[in-house]
Amino acid sequence: GPSHIKRYAASFLGGVLLLFGARLAGGCTSGHMISGISQLALSSFIFGVVTFVVAILTAKFLYRRRPS
């Protein structure tokens, strides 16, 4: 929405969840994609595709047009 505080809070929460997942898995998501794809690891390709699809769907959900 138009509230900057809500956007900052959602961004912060998303960052915390991302850091928690990276810590839990013992690595970071960008490193997994960059290093894994360069080594042609199938799991990294799958992870990369799923990450981008989820990111696109999330953006479409968050920034959808509201009926007026």
All heavy atoms as a GROMACS GRO file, in nm:
protein
  507
    1GLY      N    1   0.080  -0.118   0.000
    1GLY     CA    2   0.000   0.000   0.000
    1GLY      C    3   0.085   0.126   0.000
    1GLY      O    4   0.207   0.122  -0.016
    2PRO      N    5   0.023   0.239   0.019
    2PRO     CA    6   0.095   0.366   0.015
    2PRO      C    7   0.174   0.396   0.143
    2PRO      O    8   0.253   0.488   0.145
    2PRO     CB    9  -0.018   0.468  -0.004
    2PRO     CG   10  -0.138   0.403   0.055
    2PRO     CD   11  -0.121   0.257   0.031
    3SER      N   12   0.155   0.320   0.248
    3SER     CA   13   0.223   0.346   0.375
    3SER      C   14   0.371   0.305   0.368
    3SER      O   15   0.402   0.188   0.346
    3SER     CB   16   0.154   0.271   0.488
    3SER     OG   17   0.231   0.280   0.606
    4HIS      N   18   0.458   0.403   0.389
    4HIS     CA   19   0.601   0.373   0.387
    4HIS      C   20   0.641   0.286   0.505
    4HIS      O   21   0.727   0.199   0.492
    4HIS     CB   22   0.683   0.503   0.390
    4HIS     CG   23   0.673   0.582   0.264
    4HIS    ND1   24   0.728   0.540   0.146
    4HIS    CD2   25   0.612   0.699   0.237
    4HIS    CE1   26   0.704   0.628   0.052
    4HIS    NE2   27   0.632   0.728   0.105
    5ILE      N   28   0.578   0.304   0.617
    5ILE     CA   29   0.611   0.225   0.736
    5ILE      C   30   0.578   0.078   0.713
    5ILE      O   31   0.659  -0.010   0.747
    5ILE     CB   32   0.537   0.280   0.860
    5ILE    CG1   33   0.591   0.419   0.894
    5ILE    CG2   34   0.552   0.186   0.979
    5ILE    CD1   35   0.516   0.489   1.004
    6LYS      N   36   0.464   0.049   0.652
    6LYS     CA   37   0.428  -0.090   0.624
    6LYS      C   38   0.526  -0.152   0.524
    6LYS      O   39   0.562  -0.268   0.536
    6LYS     CB   40   0.285  -0.098   0.570
    6LYS     CG   41   0.180  -0.077   0.675
    6LYS     CD   42   0.041  -0.092   0.615
    6LYS     CE   43  -0.066  -0.067   0.719
    6LYS     NZ   44  -0.201  -0.079   0.659
    7ARG      N   45   0.566  -0.075   0.424
    7ARG     CA   46   0.663  -0.127   0.326
    7ARG      C   47   0.797  -0.157   0.392
    7ARG      O   48   0.858  -0.261   0.366
    7ARG     CB   49   0.683  -0.028   0.213
    7ARG     CG   50   0.569  -0.025   0.117
    7ARG     CD   51   0.601   0.062  -0.001
    7ARG     NE   52   0.488   0.070  -0.090
    7ARG     CZ   53   0.496   0.113  -0.213
    7ARG    NH1   54   0.610   0.154  -0.261
    7ARG    NH2   55   0.388   0.117  -0.289
    8TYR      N   56   0.844  -0.066   0.476
    8TYR     CA   57   0.970  -0.090   0.545
    8TYR      C   58   0.961  -0.209   0.638
    8TYR      O   59   1.054  -0.291   0.646
    8TYR     CB   60   1.014   0.034   0.625
    8TYR     CG   61   1.054   0.151   0.538
    8TYR    CD1   62   1.020   0.280   0.573
    8TYR    CD2   63   1.125   0.133   0.420
    8TYR    CE1   64   1.057   0.388   0.494
    8TYR    CE2   65   1.162   0.239   0.340
    8TYR     CZ   66   1.127   0.367   0.378
    8TYR     OH   67   1.163   0.473   0.300
    9ALA      N   68   0.850  -0.223   0.707
    9ALA     CA   69   0.831  -0.337   0.798
    9ALA      C   70   0.827  -0.468   0.719
    9ALA      O   71   0.890  -0.568   0.761
    9ALA     CB   72   0.703  -0.320   0.879
   10ALA      N   73   0.757  -0.471   0.606
   10ALA     CA   74   0.750  -0.592   0.524
   10ALA      C   75   0.888  -0.625   0.466
   10ALA      O   76   0.928  -0.742   0.462
   10ALA     CB   77   0.648  -0.574   0.412
   11SER      N   78   0.962  -0.524   0.424
   11SER     CA   79   1.097  -0.547   0.371
   11SER      C   80   1.190  -0.602   0.479
   11SER      O   81   1.268  -0.694   0.455
   11SER     CB   82   1.156  -0.418   0.315
   11SER     OG   83   1.081  -0.372   0.207
   12PHE      N   84   1.179  -0.545   0.597
   12PHE     CA   85   1.262  -0.591   0.708
   12PHE      C   86   1.229  -0.736   0.743
   12PHE      O   87   1.318  -0.818   0.760
   12PHE     CB   88   1.242  -0.500   0.830
   12PHE     CG   89   1.326  -0.540   0.948
   12PHE    CD1   90   1.461  -0.510   0.952
   12PHE    CD2   91   1.270  -0.609   1.054
   12PHE    CE1   92   1.538  -0.547   1.060
   12PHE    CE2   93   1.346  -0.648   1.162
   12PHE     CZ   94   1.481  -0.616   1.165
   13LEU      N   95   1.100  -0.767   0.753
   13LEU     CA   96   1.059  -0.903   0.786
   13LEU      C   97   1.105  -1.002   0.679
   13LEU      O   98   1.153  -1.111   0.710
   13LEU     CB   99   0.907  -0.910   0.802
   13LEU     CG  100   0.851  -1.048   0.837
   13LEU    CD1  101   0.906  -1.098   0.970
   13LEU    CD2  102   0.700  -1.042   0.841
   14GLY      N  103   1.092  -0.964   0.552
   14GLY     CA  104   1.140  -1.049   0.444
   14GLY      C  105   1.289  -1.073   0.452
   14GLY      O  106   1.338  -1.185   0.430
   15GLY      N  107   1.365  -0.969   0.485
   15GLY     CA  108   1.510  -0.984   0.501
   15GLY      C  109   1.546  -1.075   0.616
   15GLY      O  110   1.637  -1.158   0.605
   16VAL      N  111   1.474  -1.062   0.726
   16VAL     CA  112   1.499  -1.149   0.842
   16VAL      C  113   1.471  -1.294   0.805
   16VAL      O  114   1.549  -1.384   0.840
   16VAL     CB  115   1.414  -1.104   0.963
   16VAL    CG1  116   1.415  -1.209   1.073
   16VAL    CG2  117   1.464  -0.972   1.017
   17LEU      N  118   1.360  -1.319   0.735
   17LEU     CA  119   1.329  -1.456   0.694
   17LEU      C  120   1.434  -1.511   0.598
   17LEU      O  121   1.472  -1.628   0.607
   17LEU     CB  122   1.190  -1.461   0.629
   17LEU     CG  123   1.072  -1.440   0.723
   17LEU    CD1  124   0.942  -1.432   0.644
   17LEU    CD2  125   1.066  -1.551   0.826
   18LEU      N  126   1.482  -1.428   0.507
   18LEU     CA  127   1.585  -1.470   0.414
   18LEU      C  128   1.714  -1.504   0.487
   18LEU      O  129   1.778  -1.606   0.460
   18LEU     CB  130   1.609  -1.362   0.309
   18LEU     CG  131   1.700  -1.398   0.194
   18LEU    CD1  132   1.638  -1.506   0.108
   18LEU    CD2  133   1.728  -1.276   0.110
   19LEU      N  134   1.752  -1.419   0.581
   19LEU     CA  135   1.874  -1.446   0.659
   19LEU      C  136   1.860  -1.571   0.744
   19LEU      O  137   1.954  -1.649   0.757
   19LEU     CB  138   1.906  -1.325   0.748
   19LEU     CG  139   1.958  -1.203   0.675
   19LEU    CD1  140   1.967  -1.085   0.772
   19LEU    CD2  141   2.092  -1.231   0.614
   20PHE      N  142   1.742  -1.590   0.803
   20PHE     CA  143   1.719  -1.710   0.883
   20PHE      C  144   1.733  -1.835   0.797
   20PHE      O  145   1.798  -1.932   0.836
   20PHE     CB  146   1.580  -1.705   0.948
   20PHE     CG  147   1.545  -1.830   1.023
   20PHE    CD1  148   1.604  -1.857   1.146
   20PHE    CD2  149   1.455  -1.921   0.970
   20PHE    CE1  150   1.573  -1.973   1.215
   20PHE    CE2  151   1.424  -2.037   1.039
   20PHE     CZ  152   1.482  -2.063   1.161
   21GLY      N  153   1.672  -1.834   0.679
   21GLY     CA  154   1.683  -1.948   0.589
   21GLY      C  155   1.826  -1.974   0.544
   21GLY      O  156   1.870  -2.089   0.536
   22ALA      N  157   1.900  -1.867   0.514
   22ALA     CA  158   2.039  -1.883   0.473
   22ALA      C  159   2.123  -1.940   0.587
   22ALA      O  160   2.208  -2.026   0.566
   22ALA     CB  161   2.096  -1.748   0.428
   23ARG      N  162   2.099  -1.893   0.707
   23ARG     CA  163   2.173  -1.943   0.823
   23ARG      C  164   2.137  -2.090   0.850
   23ARG      O  165   2.224  -2.171   0.879
   23ARG     CB  166   2.142  -1.857   0.945
   23ARG     CG  167   2.213  -1.898   1.068
   23ARG     CD  168   2.360  -1.866   1.058
   23ARG     NE  169   2.424  -1.901   1.183
   23ARG     CZ  170   2.543  -1.955   1.193
   23ARG    NH1  171   2.614  -1.975   1.084
   23ARG    NH2  172   2.594  -1.985   1.308
   24LEU      N  173   2.010  -2.123   0.838
   24LEU     CA  174   1.964  -2.259   0.860
   24LEU      C  175   2.025  -2.355   0.758
   24LEU      O  176   2.063  -2.467   0.792
   24LEU     CB  177   1.810  -2.262   0.853
   24LEU     CG  178   1.741  -2.393   0.885
   24LEU    CD1  179   1.762  -2.428   1.031
   24LEU    CD2  180   1.593  -2.382   0.855
   25ALA      N  181   2.035  -2.309   0.634
   25ALA     CA  182   2.087  -2.394   0.527
   25ALA      C  183   2.240  -2.393   0.520
   25ALA      O  184   2.299  -2.473   0.448
   25ALA     CB  185   2.030  -2.350   0.393
   26GLY      N  186   2.304  -2.302   0.590
   26GLY     CA  187   2.449  -2.297   0.588
   26GLY      C  188   2.506  -2.227   0.466
   26GLY      O  189   2.617  -2.255   0.424
   27GLY      N  190   2.433  -2.137   0.406
   27GLY     CA  191   2.481  -2.065   0.290
   27GLY      C  192   2.383  -1.958   0.249
   27GLY      O  193   2.282  -1.937   0.315
   28CYS      N  194   2.412  -1.889   0.141
   28CYS     CA  195   2.322  -1.782   0.097
   28CYS      C  196   2.260  -1.818  -0.036
   28CYS      O  197   2.313  -1.899  -0.113
   28CYS     CB  198   2.395  -1.649   0.089
   28CYS     SG  199   2.513  -1.637  -0.044
   29THR      N  200   2.148  -1.758  -0.065
   29THR     CA  201   2.074  -1.792  -0.186
   29THR      C  202   2.147  -1.750  -0.314
   29THR      O  203   2.150  -1.826  -0.410
   29THR     CB  204   1.935  -1.727  -0.183
   29THR    OG1  205   1.952  -1.586  -0.162
   29THR    CG2  206   1.851  -1.783  -0.072
   30SER      N  207   2.205  -1.633  -0.314
   30SER     CA  208   2.275  -1.589  -0.435
   30SER      C  209   2.398  -1.674  -0.460
   30SER      O  210   2.430  -1.707  -0.575
   30SER     CB  211   2.311  -1.441  -0.426
   30SER     OG  212   2.392  -1.417  -0.313
   31GLY      N  213   2.468  -1.711  -0.354
   31GLY     CA  214   2.584  -1.800  -0.370
   31GLY      C  215   2.543  -1.936  -0.422
   31GLY      O  216   2.614  -1.998  -0.503
   32HIS      N  217   2.429  -1.984  -0.374
   32HIS     CA  218   2.379  -2.114  -0.421
   32HIS      C  219   2.351  -2.109  -0.570
   32HIS      O  220   2.388  -2.200  -0.644
   32HIS     CB  221   2.252  -2.149  -0.343
   32HIS     CG  222   2.189  -2.280  -0.381
   32HIS    ND1  223   2.261  -2.396  -0.395
   32HIS    CD2  224   2.061  -2.311  -0.407
   32HIS    CE1  225   2.180  -2.495  -0.427
   32HIS    NE2  226   2.057  -2.445  -0.436
   33MET      N  227   2.287  -2.001  -0.616
   33MET     CA  228   2.257  -1.990  -0.759
   33MET      C  229   2.384  -1.968  -0.841
   33MET      O  230   2.405  -2.036  -0.940
   33MET     CB  231   2.157  -1.876  -0.783
   33MET     CG  232   2.016  -1.913  -0.749
   33MET     SD  233   1.895  -1.794  -0.804
   33MET     CE  234   1.923  -1.660  -0.693
   34ILE      N  235   2.466  -1.871  -0.801
   34ILE     CA  236   2.584  -1.837  -0.881
   34ILE      C  237   2.684  -1.952  -0.887
   34ILE      O  238   2.727  -1.993  -0.995
   34ILE     CB  239   2.650  -1.709  -0.828
   34ILE    CG1  240   2.556  -1.590  -0.848
   34ILE    CG2  241   2.785  -1.685  -0.894
   34ILE    CD1  242   2.601  -1.465  -0.776
   35SER      N  243   2.719  -2.004  -0.770
   35SER     CA  244   2.817  -2.112  -0.768
   35SER      C  245   2.760  -2.242  -0.824
   35SER      O  246   2.828  -2.313  -0.899
   35SER     CB  247   2.864  -2.138  -0.624
   35SER     OG  248   2.926  -2.023  -0.572
   36GLY      N  249   2.636  -2.273  -0.785
   36GLY     CA  250   2.577  -2.398  -0.830
   36GLY      C  251   2.550  -2.404  -0.978
   36GLY      O  252   2.576  -2.505  -1.044
   37ILE      N  253   2.498  -2.294  -1.033
   37ILE     CA  254   2.469  -2.293  -1.177
   37ILE      C  255   2.599  -2.298  -1.257
   37ILE      O  256   2.607  -2.364  -1.360
   37ILE     CB  257   2.381  -2.172  -1.214
   37ILE    CG1  258   2.240  -2.194  -1.159
   37ILE    CG2  259   2.377  -2.150  -1.364
   37ILE    CD1  260   2.146  -2.076  -1.176
   38SER      N  261   2.702  -2.230  -1.208
   38SER     CA  262   2.831  -2.235  -1.280
   38SER      C  263   2.892  -2.375  -1.277
   38SER      O  264   2.971  -2.410  -1.364
   38SER     CB  265   2.928  -2.132  -1.224
   38SER     OG  266   2.965  -2.167  -1.092
   39GLN      N  267   2.851  -2.456  -1.178
   39GLN     CA  268   2.898  -2.596  -1.171
   39GLN      C  269   2.798  -2.692  -1.235
   39GLN      O  270   2.814  -2.813  -1.229
   39GLN     CB  271   2.920  -2.636  -1.025
   39GLN     CG  272   3.029  -2.560  -0.958
   39GLN     CD  273   3.040  -2.593  -0.810
   39GLN    OE1  274   2.980  -2.688  -0.762
   39GLN    NE2  275   3.119  -2.515  -0.739
   40LEU      N  276   2.693  -2.634  -1.297
   40LEU     CA  277   2.588  -2.710  -1.365
   40LEU      C  278   2.514  -2.806  -1.272
   40LEU      O  279   2.474  -2.916  -1.312
   40LEU     CB  280   2.644  -2.784  -1.486
   40LEU     CG  281   2.710  -2.698  -1.594
   40LEU    CD1  282   2.768  -2.785  -1.704
   40LEU    CD2  283   2.612  -2.598  -1.650
   41ALA      N  284   2.494  -2.764  -1.146
   41ALA     CA  285   2.421  -2.846  -1.050
   41ALA      C  286   2.271  -2.832  -1.077
   41ALA      O  287   2.218  -2.721  -1.081
   41ALA     CB  288   2.453  -2.803  -0.908
   42LEU      N  289   2.204  -2.944  -1.095
   42LEU     CA  290   2.061  -2.943  -1.124
   42LEU      C  291   1.982  -2.875  -1.013
   42LEU      O  292   1.889  -2.800  -1.039
   42LEU     CB  293   2.011  -3.086  -1.146
   42LEU     CG  294   1.863  -3.101  -1.177
   42LEU    CD1  295   1.827  -3.026  -1.305
   42LEU    CD2  296   1.825  -3.247  -1.186
   43SER      N  297   2.018  -2.900  -0.888
   43SER     CA  298   1.945  -2.840  -0.776
   43SER      C  299   1.952  -2.687  -0.780
   43SER      O  300   1.856  -2.618  -0.745
   43SER     CB  301   1.999  -2.891  -0.643
   43SER     OG  302   2.134  -2.853  -0.626
   44SER      N  303   2.063  -2.632  -0.824
   44SER     CA  304   2.077  -2.487  -0.833
   44SER      C  305   1.992  -2.430  -0.946
   44SER      O  306   1.936  -2.320  -0.932
   44SER     CB  307   2.224  -2.449  -0.854
   44SER     OG  308   2.298  -2.483  -0.739
   45PHE      N  309   1.983  -2.501  -1.057
   45PHE     CA  310   1.895  -2.456  -1.164
   45PHE      C  311   1.750  -2.455  -1.118
   45PHE      O  312   1.677  -2.358  -1.142
   45PHE     CB  313   1.908  -2.547  -1.287
   45PHE     CG  314   2.028  -2.517  -1.372
   45PHE    CD1  315   2.140  -2.599  -1.367
   45PHE    CD2  316   2.029  -2.409  -1.458
   45PHE    CE1  317   2.250  -2.572  -1.445
   45PHE    CE2  318   2.139  -2.381  -1.537
   45PHE     CZ  319   2.251  -2.463  -1.530
   46ILE      N  320   1.710  -2.560  -1.050
   46ILE     CA  321   1.572  -2.568  -1.000
   46ILE      C  322   1.549  -2.457  -0.899
   46ILE      O  323   1.446  -2.387  -0.904
   46ILE     CB  324   1.545  -2.706  -0.939
   46ILE    CG1  325   1.547  -2.813  -1.049
   46ILE    CG2  326   1.411  -2.708  -0.865
   46ILE    CD1  327   1.546  -2.955  -0.997
   47PHE      N  328   1.642  -2.439  -0.807
   47PHE     CA  329   1.629  -2.334  -0.707
   47PHE      C  330   1.619  -2.196  -0.772
   47PHE      O  331   1.537  -2.114  -0.732
   47PHE     CB  332   1.747  -2.338  -0.610
   47PHE     CG  333   1.745  -2.228  -0.510
   47PHE    CD1  334   1.660  -2.233  -0.401
   47PHE    CD2  335   1.827  -2.118  -0.524
   47PHE    CE1  336   1.656  -2.132  -0.308
   47PHE    CE2  337   1.825  -2.015  -0.432
   47PHE     CZ  338   1.739  -2.023  -0.322
   48GLY      N  339   1.702  -2.170  -0.871
   48GLY     CA  340   1.701  -2.041  -0.939
   48GLY      C  341   1.568  -2.013  -1.008
   48GLY      O  342   1.512  -1.904  -0.996
   49VAL      N  343   1.516  -2.112  -1.079
   49VAL     CA  344   1.389  -2.095  -1.150
   49VAL      C  345   1.276  -2.073  -1.049
   49VAL      O  346   1.194  -1.981  -1.066
   49VAL     CB  347   1.360  -2.218  -1.239
   49VAL    CG1  348   1.218  -2.216  -1.291
   49VAL    CG2  349   1.457  -2.222  -1.356
   50VAL      N  350   1.271  -2.156  -0.944
   50VAL     CA  351   1.165  -2.142  -0.844
   50VAL      C  352   1.174  -2.007  -0.774
   50VAL      O  353   1.072  -1.941  -0.750
   50VAL     CB  354   1.170  -2.259  -0.743
   50VAL    CG1  355   1.079  -2.234  -0.625
   50VAL    CG2  356   1.134  -2.389  -0.811
   51THR      N  357   1.294  -1.961  -0.743
   51THR     CA  358   1.313  -1.832  -0.676
   51THR      C  359   1.257  -1.718  -0.762
   51THR      O  360   1.184  -1.631  -0.712
   51THR     CB  361   1.461  -1.807  -0.646
   51THR    OG1  362   1.508  -1.911  -0.560
   51THR    CG2  363   1.483  -1.674  -0.579
   52PHE      N  364   1.289  -1.718  -0.890
   52PHE     CA  365   1.243  -1.610  -0.976
   52PHE      C  366   1.092  -1.617  -1.000
   52PHE      O  367   1.025  -1.514  -1.004
   52PHE     CB  368   1.319  -1.609  -1.109
   52PHE     CG  369   1.454  -1.546  -1.096
   52PHE    CD1  370   1.568  -1.624  -1.098
   52PHE    CD2  371   1.468  -1.410  -1.078
   52PHE    CE1  372   1.693  -1.566  -1.083
   52PHE    CE2  373   1.592  -1.350  -1.064
   52PHE     CZ  374   1.706  -1.430  -1.066
   53VAL      N  375   1.038  -1.737  -1.014
   53VAL     CA  376   0.892  -1.750  -1.032
   53VAL      C  377   0.818  -1.700  -0.909
   53VAL      O  378   0.721  -1.624  -0.919
   53VAL     CB  379   0.854  -1.896  -1.064
   53VAL    CG1  380   0.705  -1.919  -1.055
   53VAL    CG2  381   0.904  -1.935  -1.203
   54VAL      N  382   0.865  -1.739  -0.790
   54VAL     CA  383   0.802  -1.693  -0.667
   54VAL      C  384   0.816  -1.541  -0.652
   54VAL      O  385   0.722  -1.473  -0.610
   54VAL     CB  386   0.859  -1.767  -0.544
   54VAL    CG1  387   0.813  -1.704  -0.415
   54VAL    CG2  388   0.819  -1.913  -0.548
   55ALA      N  389   0.930  -1.486  -0.690
   55ALA     CA  390   0.950  -1.342  -0.681
   55ALA      C  391   0.854  -1.267  -0.773
   55ALA      O  392   0.795  -1.165  -0.735
   55ALA     CB  393   1.095  -1.306  -0.716
   56ILE      N  394   0.834  -1.317  -0.894
   56ILE     CA  395   0.741  -1.254  -0.987
   56ILE      C  396   0.598  -1.262  -0.936
   56ILE      O  397   0.524  -1.164  -0.939
   56ILE     CB  398   0.754  -1.318  -1.127
   56ILE    CG1  399   0.889  -1.280  -1.189
   56ILE    CG2  400   0.638  -1.277  -1.219
   56ILE    CD1  401   0.924  -1.358  -1.313
   57LEU      N  402   0.559  -1.380  -0.887
   57LEU     CA  403   0.423  -1.395  -0.834
   57LEU      C  404   0.400  -1.306  -0.712
   57LEU      O  405   0.293  -1.247  -0.696
   57LEU     CB  406   0.397  -1.541  -0.798
   57LEU     CG  407   0.389  -1.637  -0.916
   57LEU    CD1  408   0.376  -1.781  -0.867
   57LEU    CD2  409   0.274  -1.601  -1.008
   58THR      N  410   0.501  -1.296  -0.626
   58THR     CA  411   0.489  -1.210  -0.509
   58THR      C  412   0.475  -1.064  -0.549
   58THR      O  413   0.391  -0.991  -0.495
   58THR     CB  414   0.612  -1.227  -0.417
   58THR    OG1  415   0.621  -1.364  -0.378
   58THR    CG2  416   0.603  -1.140  -0.294
   59ALA      N  417   0.554  -1.019  -0.646
   59ALA     CA  418   0.544  -0.880  -0.692
   59ALA      C  419   0.407  -0.854  -0.754
   59ALA      O  420   0.346  -0.749  -0.730
   59ALA     CB  421   0.654  -0.851  -0.793
   60LYS      N  422   0.357  -0.949  -0.833
   60LYS     CA  423   0.225  -0.930  -0.893
   60LYS      C  424   0.117  -0.923  -0.785
   60LYS      O  425   0.022  -0.847  -0.797
   60LYS     CB  426   0.194  -1.042  -0.991
   60LYS     CG  427   0.269  -1.031  -1.122
   60LYS     CD  428   0.215  -1.131  -1.221
   60LYS     CE  429   0.268  -1.105  -1.358
   60LYS     NZ  430   0.206  -0.992  -1.423
   61PHE      N  431   0.130  -1.003  -0.680
   61PHE     CA  432   0.033  -1.001  -0.570
   61PHE      C  433   0.041  -0.870  -0.492
   61PHE      O  434  -0.061  -0.809  -0.461
   61PHE     CB  435   0.057  -1.120  -0.477
   61PHE     CG  436  -0.030  -1.118  -0.356
   61PHE    CD1  437  -0.165  -1.151  -0.364
   61PHE    CD2  438   0.022  -1.083  -0.233
   61PHE    CE1  439  -0.245  -1.148  -0.252
   61PHE    CE2  440  -0.058  -1.080  -0.120
   61PHE     CZ  441  -0.193  -1.113  -0.130
   62LEU      N  442   0.162  -0.827  -0.461
   62LEU     CA  443   0.178  -0.706  -0.380
   62LEU      C  444   0.142  -0.578  -0.455
   62LEU      O  445   0.094  -0.483  -0.396
   62LEU     CB  446   0.322  -0.695  -0.328
   62LEU     CG  447   0.362  -0.796  -0.223
   62LEU    CD1  448   0.509  -0.780  -0.187
   62LEU    CD2  449   0.274  -0.784  -0.100
   63TYR      N  450   0.165  -0.575  -0.584
   63TYR     CA  451   0.143  -0.454  -0.662
   63TYR      C  452   0.028  -0.467  -0.760
   63TYR      O  453   0.025  -0.402  -0.863
   63TYR     CB  454   0.271  -0.414  -0.735
   63TYR     CG  455   0.382  -0.382  -0.640
   63TYR    CD1  456   0.488  -0.470  -0.622
   63TYR    CD2  457   0.378  -0.267  -0.563
   63TYR    CE1  458   0.589  -0.441  -0.531
   63TYR    CE2  459   0.479  -0.238  -0.472
   63TYR     CZ  460   0.582  -0.326  -0.458
   63TYR     OH  461   0.682  -0.298  -0.367
   64ARG      N  462  -0.071  -0.551  -0.726
   64ARG     CA  463  -0.186  -0.568  -0.815
   64ARG      C  464  -0.272  -0.441  -0.811
   64ARG      O  465  -0.272  -0.366  -0.714
   64ARG     CB  466  -0.268  -0.690  -0.775
   64ARG     CG  467  -0.335  -0.677  -0.639
   64ARG     CD  468  -0.403  -0.809  -0.602
   64ARG     NE  469  -0.471  -0.799  -0.476
   64ARG     CZ  470  -0.416  -0.818  -0.357
   64ARG    NH1  471  -0.288  -0.848  -0.349
   64ARG    NH2  472  -0.486  -0.807  -0.246
   65ARG      N  473  -0.345  -0.420  -0.918
   65ARG     CA  474  -0.434  -0.304  -0.925
   65ARG      C  475  -0.558  -0.334  -0.845
   65ARG      O  476  -0.617  -0.440  -0.853
   65ARG     CB  477  -0.471  -0.275  -1.069
   65ARG     CG  478  -0.353  -0.225  -1.147
   65ARG     CD  479  -0.400  -0.191  -1.287
   65ARG     NE  480  -0.286  -0.154  -1.367
   65ARG     CZ  481  -0.265  -0.031  -1.410
   65ARG    NH1  482  -0.351   0.063  -1.386
   65ARG    NH2  483  -0.158  -0.004  -1.482
   66ARG      N  484  -0.597  -0.238  -0.769
   66ARG     CA  485  -0.717  -0.251  -0.688
   66ARG      C  486  -0.836  -0.194  -0.766
   66ARG      O  487  -0.824  -0.090  -0.830
   66ARG     CB  488  -0.702  -0.174  -0.557
   66ARG     CG  489  -0.577  -0.215  -0.479
   66ARG     CD  490  -0.614  -0.269  -0.346
   66ARG     NE  491  -0.518  -0.312  -0.250
   66ARG     CZ  492  -0.393  -0.346  -0.261
   66ARG    NH1  493  -0.334  -0.337  -0.374
   66ARG    NH2  494  -0.323  -0.389  -0.161
   67PRO      N  495  -0.951  -0.263  -0.765
   67PRO     CA  496  -1.067  -0.208  -0.836
   67PRO      C  497  -1.113  -0.076  -0.773
   67PRO      O  498  -1.113  -0.062  -0.653
   67PRO     CB  499  -1.174  -0.316  -0.821
   67PRO     CG  500  -1.125  -0.409  -0.717
   67PRO     CD  501  -0.978  -0.387  -0.700
   68SER      N  502  -1.149   0.019  -0.860
   68SER     CA  503  -1.190   0.149  -0.806
   68SER      C  504  -1.338   0.170  -0.810
   68SER      O  505  -1.417   0.096  -0.845
   68SER     CB  506  -1.124   0.262  -0.880
   68SER     OG  507  -1.101   0.237  -1.014
   0.00000   0.00000   0.00000
